Each structure stands twice: as structure tokens, then as C-alpha cells.
């Protein structure tokens, strides 16, 4: 190009591509090099190629020249010194193990910067390599305080170095001295990266070029000289086109229409036809009744005095936002789902919003979960720490082989996710629409070191503020839980398993998780030296890999193409080569050897780039679907007549407008066909319900996968976002719950469960509904696996066991374990009581009207569980009195109400019979499975904290036996004093005493109300109870008080220990 910017000539090199560096050796000779194995010499006068030098190692990206050598920088991290005449290598420096970033030469010094290979990747090396060209060896490296990407010598009075990072940091230092942090300056790029850097010939100016096309110029004086012999630049003639009128921003009366709008291919709102619009005038407010009352008419004109009900200059109407605010108070929806502020401003659909439990002074008793779930399937409560995985727990539950596997699994590990998941799935089986809690499972999950190392354990503040990327988090959790279940179920048949732990699933060398999800992969690594390494591994899931194309518009891909690309992945990376004995650029390819029964896909939509890709592909799919339906090409920027659009939604054509809406934002198919060819190549294609296998397809080798579940990340700035799942519930689940045989898609949003259409399960509006995980299950999957559940909990769990406490021998026993002859049978009575401690305090707020609103309830943990015999010669004698060891920090022991003291739950210093929660839980589960009836006071809360689901016909709660509807609940202490003349719970509570008292109260109830009925006499007893309680303010009187209970104690003392 000329100095004025005109192009003098173009030169096309046929045999060269990816040219990276130019070097002007003199005024008429130019060297051109790149990623090929030759360097071209071009004569600028004749514009012809004069020499072609062959290089041994391709990849020259930087060239410099001195009076002795040509210096060539290679992508492999080497710098070669070549002869000025023959271009033969004279010397070579191996500067960096990764790649070379930049280097410069001045005098007898060569300084380089680059990248080193670390942890199978490249990291910027903060040591500049300095080489002495007189002795041809390295000297002491120079350490800098920034990540060097460019460097240049600035030889003025001294040979200073200018070192530049891509983020705009600039440091000056001497090549033989130490770098000083005070010499760091910043280029004000405001975000963009530095892409190039150079120094003027006069060494008085520095020029930086950033990624947005801007040049930042630094100089050491206002009057800078760029060249030693500068000539004025000849600029092109100015444009002779009329310029736009000047717009003065300081004048308020200048119309904004003078500012031109950018051109767009989309339709503008101002293009909307006026005939299709109608003015909507503001409705006049009603006239003040006081004005009408005092108004006097003269002809057709009315006169009235000012009633002084409005302020001066007050507008005569309310703002629209104010109207809606007042309307919200008057129009209370029937369902609590709609009780949010300003629902018209939400872009997130109501059923997808984060649901919360509204706590009152009665806790959860007056919260109606039926508003959120009208099915018989069980939701999961969200207030427990790390409950973000609720939707994934539901996905695993509705995989029939996984459900059966974990319910047959039982081991002796205290914190086993497989065991806890099986116990949680058992509760989901028993529930008839009531929500369950995953507290015990999440308690075990928090103790797994791998989960903490992977960042899966969230603090309460992170969950509340929404700082965590839930989409990325749930994908990591998905990978972790499959790996953990695979490891735990592999150990099931080992010597540590419980006796009678169920049938064996799979072979001894693999687990059912491995059979369901695992597939063998062949990984091939090819070094550029030609050495090939092949190894076989297995994976439980796949992560989608998207193309790196920058084409506009984006290319149309089917989901099957992206899936095949992700499974058979090919990538370039740095890997260790045994032949070269160092890290080298390597091409890695991955091929699949066998197909899994359940295909798990992490979508990896973690940035706007992936989201735009999904959005573009969904638009392509919508256009193809509309072409298939109506024959119209609805592409971006193409107009379609109103008649054609009406025809698309015409019911006579077989589809309505709603069905057209169902086609939007859909890219993934409901079914996929996969097979391995005879040459072991993977063939993937989208599949529909109407497709049939061709005669050449082998049914054994062709896998048809049906979409079973999608987990999506809901983006909501108001609540911090949430995770929901769409799950296709199979026939077996409907048969067990509802007695019908069909399949249906459901939305699972914690305790909100709602049927949805199958199209909604694959519709992803990327502005608020982002896909995270996809589950595809092989058709007729259940036929391959043993789906029989055998209860692994045996009677041996009730027998005597050792305590975890080291000092337990020093105290007397508080219970007598059951003998084999005393094993409970169906219908036997068992007195139960539990005590708890607090792990987290309640979070509440005080409203302006003085009322207290609970935001988050206190987190309770069971500390002691007691069971007493309900019949027989030892009636009332405890057979379980377990203190539960805990590793979590206890905020409040609640000693006044629980009787638990600090140290009672610590295995090192406790003198109680200490055991694990899992051990005691299994004892209660065995009693429930046998069919015993539990008698206690306030058992609903006890079972909730213990995390047990007990059938209602197996619970006898004395708090409801002695209760009048719509009246207050009566404490156990008052009932014991009134009916049994017993003074209990004096200073603290004792669970043995409470359980025995509840049994005696039940005996008293049977005495007062024969055969469980409520005759008129028993109603009179209850009325007398409530009258007495009101007189005493529901407090038990002191021993010297004149008040005495109406009914004395009639039971023998055999109930005491």
C-alpha cells in the first residue's frame, strides 16, 4: 500500500496458507512465513518469488533480524537462529514447553515470553527467558509481575524492555535487573484485549491495538516524533457528499426524529396498520358523591362548592401501577400459587416459578399442599439446605430399575447415598400426594468429601442470593450421583453387606448403574510425530459439544448430529508423548464400543453463545415444521399474508393456533435412533412416533431411545432461579398410584406437580428456561431388569448392638432390647417419643403491623428416640432408647424441652447409648413394615423430623384423641395431670416418661370411649377438660394448690422401669 492508503499490488501465494509473519529484510525484499514447511522471499520491485527456503519444523509465527542472524519463532516454543544468506539453522533455543508468544532481539540479548504446559493445559509463564548471543546460552531468567504476551526493547539511554499483557498491563524493566511492581502501568482498553503492540522507530511512542479495532497511542512528550526522517502523509481527498445536519444536544426543542435509526430486517412496531388499532381512552373517574349532593343546576350547567377532598394540583386519576397494586389486595386468588406481587411483570410462567412454603403460627398445619399438587405422586420440600437436587431425585425415582436397585440395597456404611436414596424412594412409594423430605439423604450427602471437593455443597447464603449457576451445578451433581451410586452398589455383595440385603443385581464385576448408564469408549491419541496411543475407558454420561463456527447466519444442525459429534469427539490438545518424551500437540478422538440402556446428556449451556445456538436451531426446526404442515416458508425477514397465517391456524386443516405455538422453541426430538455399524461406526438420527424400522435393520443392534426426562434451569432474577424437571411417568407408576395404565408427562417443581403436554417438556425459551440435563431411556427398558423389591431390613436390626460411646459402660442401661420371642407382630402397640436439637435457628421478619412472619423454619435434628413395649408382661419397658450421634454443629440443645445436654451426642465423652441415625431409622422402618401401631403425643412432628412416612392407620396420636375440633391442642403434661394425676416434665423432658405416659393415656381413652367411639359421656369429659384448662390457663397447678384433676390415676405401676 502507498502512504496514502492506496493498494499498489496484490500477491497470491498458491502453495501457502495460514501466513503469520512478514519480515522486511531491506527496502525491496520481503520474507513471508506461516504454518507450512517453507519460507518465501519476495522481491517488492518485480513482485515475484525469488527464493523458497524449506524449514525442518513447520510453524514460524514470528521473525526478527539482526546483523548476524534471522531469528524465527515456532509454535512449539523454539527460537531458531538462521544464516542471513542460506537460511540454514545455526543455533536453536528450546524456550518453552508449550508455545511461544513473542520475542525481541537487541545487541547481544534475546528475550522471549510464552506458555508452559501445566496440568495438561497451557499456562502463561511469568519468567522471561534471556539468552546471551555471544556465548549462545541462557542467562538468569527475568521474573515479571504480569502475564507477558508481548515484549519489545526500547533502547534509548538503557536497553529497557516493555512487557505487555493481554489485559492491558504494561511493565518496564531492565533485562539484567529485577522487575519492580511500581513500574506497572495500565492501558485503558475498558474491556477488550490487547491484540498487537509495537514501538515507533524513534522509540518515543508506543502503539497498542485492541480486539475492537482501536489503537491506543502512548508518547513521552506532547510533540512526539515517530520517525527519524518524517514526511507528511498524503491523505485521500475528502468525500464530496453532503453531511447530515448538525444536531445540538444542548437544545431541548430539537426533535429526536432527526437521529437516524439503524436498518433492520424485522418489522417495526410503527408499521402496524392504523386500521388494526383503536384508541383506548382513560376511563373518567366517578364524580365525588359530595359534589353531586351539593350541586345546584342552572340550566344544563351544575355548580358545587369545593369539597376539599383533593390536594392542590393533584391529578384526578390514579396511575396504572397504583391501580394494579390496589387491585391485588382486593382480588385474592383462590390458589396460593397466584399470590405474588405484580404477576403481570413476570416473564416466567407461574408454574415454573420458585415455590416457597408460607409458614404461619401453626407451622405447616394450615398450609394446603393440595393447591400445588392434585396428583397422587409425592413432591419434595425445598427448605432443606442443598435441596436444589430435588428434581434430579425425582428423575432417578421414575427410572424403574434405579428405584428397585436402591430399595434392595442396604449396607453398613453410616453415610451411604444408595441406602438413603432407597429409604427416600420407599417414602415416595407410600405417599398419596403428600410431600416428602430428603433431609436424611441430604444429611448424608453433605458428609461425602468428594461432594464438597466438587463444590456441590452450598452455603445458605449462596442459595438465598442466587449467586450460583444452578444449571452448571446440577450437571456436576448428575455426574457425581451416578458415579457414587455405581461405586456403592458395586460393593453391595461384599462381606460388609447386611444379612438378607436383597437379591443381586447384575454380575459381580458390575452394578446395575453400570449396566444402565455405562458404555465403553475407545480413546485414540495421535501425536504429530506419528505415535498412536489407544486406551479403553467407560463413561456414565455425555456432554454436548457445540461447533465453533462463526458463520452468519448459523448453520442448521439436527440434534442427532450434535449428539454424534459429542459422543465421537475429536479435539486438539497438549498431551504427553512417550516417543518425544514431552508434551506435544495431539489429536484425540473418541469412539463408542457399546450403547447404554439409558443415555444421559449434560447440555452444557453455560454462556450466551450456547444459548444462541439452541435458539437458532429451534428457529430452524420451527420453519421446517411449518413448511411440513402448511407449505409456507416462514423464514426471518420473509413476509406472510394474514390469510396464509389464518390458514396455518385453521382447525379444518388439522391443527389449531395452539398447535402452532407448540412447535416453537423445540429442537430436541422425543426419540432417537442409534446403532453401531459393522465397521463400529456410530449412526445417530432423530426418530418420531410414526417412523418404523427398515427391513435391513436388526432389532437387536438398533437402539430406539425415548425421551424420559428433561431438567431445566429457570432464570428468574427475583428469586435467584430454580431447577425443575419434566418427567415422563410410566405405566407401572400410574398403576401403583392410581390404578390406571397410561403414560403422562408431569412438571416437578419441588412440591408443585402438574401434568404438562409432551411438547412443553422439550420447549426451551432461552430467555428464562434453559435446558440442563436430558435423559433418554431405551424402549422396553424394564423388560431387561429384575424389578422385584425384597425388603432388605430384617428383624436382626432390633437385637442388641454396641454403643458408639466410649464411656457407655459406666452408666446403667435405660432399656432392655427385644428377645427373639418378643418380636412385634402386626397390630402390636409401641409407645414412641423423640427429642430433638436445633442445627439452624429460625429466620423470621417482623412486619410493620407487629406480626411475625417465618421466612425459613429452624432446622431440627433428631437426638433421642425411645420405643416402649405396649403389651405383654413387660408393658411400658423401653426396648429402644438411642441417642443419635451427630457430626453437624448444634446451635441449641433445647435442654429444657429435650433433656439433651452438651456432650450427650459426642462419642468421645457421652455416657449414653449412642448410635447412628441410620441404625435407629432401620429399627423404626422394620416396625412400620411389620405393621405395629405407634402411640405417642405429637407424632406428626416426630415422624417429620425423623423423616419417616407412616401409614395413618398405624399412628395413634393422643394429641388428637383428646381434642375438640377447632380448639387448641393440649399438652401431654396437662393431659397426664388431668387424667392420670401424674406430674411429668418437671425441669426437663424425658422421652421414656413421655412414651409411657402416652401409652397410659391411650388406655384411658379406651376406658372412657369403648371400641373407639365417642359417646356423649366422652364429649362431656372433653368439655370438662377444656373448661378446667381455661380456668388454669393450661398450666399444671403446684402440689399445694387446691385444684385437682377430675379423673384420678387407675393404671398400675408396672409401666415404670
MOMOZI-V808323 format. One record per pair of residues at least 12 apart in sequence whose ideal C-beta (glycine too) atoms are under 6 Angstrom apart, sorted by the first residue. I is the first residue (numbers start at 0). GAP is how many residues later the second one is. Records with the same first field share a line. If there is no record, write none. Layout:
I: GAP  GAP
//
This chain:
2: 230  231
3: 230  232
8: 38
10: 36
15: 20
17: 16  17
18: 13  15
19: 14  41
20: 12  40  41  42
22: 40
27: 16  17
29: 12  14
32: 27
34: 24
35: 22
36: 18  21
37: 14  16
38: 14
39: 12
52: 34
56: 17
58: 15  16
59: 12
60: 12  14
63: 41
65: 39
68: 12
69: 12
70: 34
72: 27  30
74: 24
76: 18  19  21  22  23  37
77: 14  16
78: 14  16  24
79: 12
90: 45
92: 38
94: 17  34
95: 18  20
96: 19  20  486
97: 17  18  19  24
98: 15  16
99: 14
100: 12  13  48
101: 48  49
103: 47  48  49
105: 47  49  53
107: 25  26
108: 66
109: 21  23
110: 17  19  64
111: 17
112: 15  35  38
116: 457  466
123: 23
125: 18
126: 14  16
127: 14
128: 12
129: 12  45
143: 19  27  35
144: 34  36
145: 19  23  25
146: 18
147: 15
148: 16  17
149: 14  47
150: 12
151: 47
153: 45  49
155: 47
159: 12
160: 12  14
163: 30  33
165: 27  28
167: 18  19  21  26
168: 15  17
169: 15
170: 12  13
186: 21  29
188: 21
191: 18  19  20
192: 18
193: 14  16
194: 14  16
195: 13
199: 26
200: 26
201: 23  24
203: 16  20  21
204: 14  19  21
205: 12
264: 372
284: 31  32
287: 19
289: 17
290: 13
334: 36
335: 35
346: 421
347: 368  420
350: 403
351: 362  372
353: 365  368
354: 394  395  397
358: 495
368: 66  382
371: 379  380
372: 60  380
374: 378
375: 56  57  361  362
376: 376
377: 50  53  58
378: 56  371  372  374
379: 56  58  370
380: 54  56  370
381: 368
382: 473
383: 55  58
385: 56  72
387: 82  335
388: 88
389: 360
390: 320  332  333  334  357
393: 331  354
394: 314  330
396: 28  31
397: 329  331
399: 382  387
400: 111  115  384
402: 22
403: 383  385
404: 100  107
405: 12  15  16
406: 15  18  19  382
407: 94  381
408: 13  80  83
409: 88  91  382
410: 86
411: 84
413: 502  504
414: 29  32
415: 72
416: 27  67
417: 67  70  71
419: 20  21  24
420: 20
423: 14  17
426: 522
429: 519
430: 518
434: 316
436: 510
438: 508
439: 507
453: 22  26
455: 21
465: 254  255
469: 243  251  253
470: 242  299  301
471: 134
473: 249  298
474: 127  297
477: 295
481: 35  58
484: 28
485: 25  27  28
488: 22  24
489: 21
499: 294
500: 291
501: 288  290
515: 81  82
516: 23  79  81  83
517: 20  22
518: 75  77
519: 16  18  73  74
520: 16  18  69  71
521: 14  69  71
522: 12  67
523: 65
524: 50  61  63
525: 61
526: 50  57  59
527: 57
528: 50  51
530: 48
540: 59
541: 24  25  59
542: 59  61
543: 22  59  60
544: 20  21  24
545: 64  67
553: 62
555: 64
556: 60
557: 128
558: 108  109  110
559: 124  125  126
562: 121
563: 118  120
566: 25
567: 23  114
568: 21
569: 19
570: 17
571: 15
572: 13  15
591: 90
594: 79  108
596: 181  184
597: 179
598: 106  177
599: 175
600: 173
601: 171
602: 168  169
604: 165
610: 155
613: 152
614: 151
616: 50
617: 47  49
620: 45  46
621: 41  42
622: 12
624: 38
629: 18
631: 12
647: 12
661: 97
664: 98  99  100
665: 96  97
667: 94
668: 17
669: 37
670: 16  35
671: 15  33  104
672: 12  14  31
673: 29
674: 26  27
702: 75
703: 75
704: 71  73
705: 71  73
706: 69
707: 20  67  69
708: 16  18  66
709: 16  51  64
710: 14  61  62
711: 12  57  59
712: 57  59
714: 53
723: 25
724: 23
725: 19  21  35
726: 19  21
727: 17
728: 15  17
729: 13
744: 13  16
790: 138
792: 129  132  133
794: 28
796: 125  126  129
797: 20  125
799: 17
802: 110  111
803: 81  103  110
804: 102  105  109
806: 104
809: 101
810: 100
813: 67
814: 63  64  66
815: 61
816: 62
817: 61
823: 106  108
825: 105
827: 104
828: 41  42  104  106
829: 37  40  102  104
830: 37  39  104  164  167  168
831: 35  102  104  163
832: 33  103  158  161  162
833: 28  31  108
834: 28  29  63  65  156
835: 24  26  27  109
836: 24  26  53  56  63
837: 20  53  54
838: 20  22  49
839: 19
840: 17  50
841: 15  16
842: 12  13
859: 85
860: 25
861: 22  83  84
862: 21  37
863: 19  127
864: 17  55
865: 12  15  125  126  129
866: 12  13
867: 127  128
869: 129
875: 120  179
877: 114
879: 43
881: 33  38
882: 21  29  31
883: 33
884: 20  22  29  31
885: 19
896: 92
897: 91
898: 89  90  91
927: 22
932: 21  23
933: 21
934: 21  63  64  67
935: 62
936: 21  22  35  61
937: 21
938: 16  18
955: 46
957: 40  43
960: 44
961: 13
963: 58
972: 12  63
973: 60
974: 26
975: 21
976: 59  68
977: 47  67
978: 25  68
979: 20  69
980: 64  67  68
983: 13
995: 59
999: 51
1007: 13
1023: 22
//
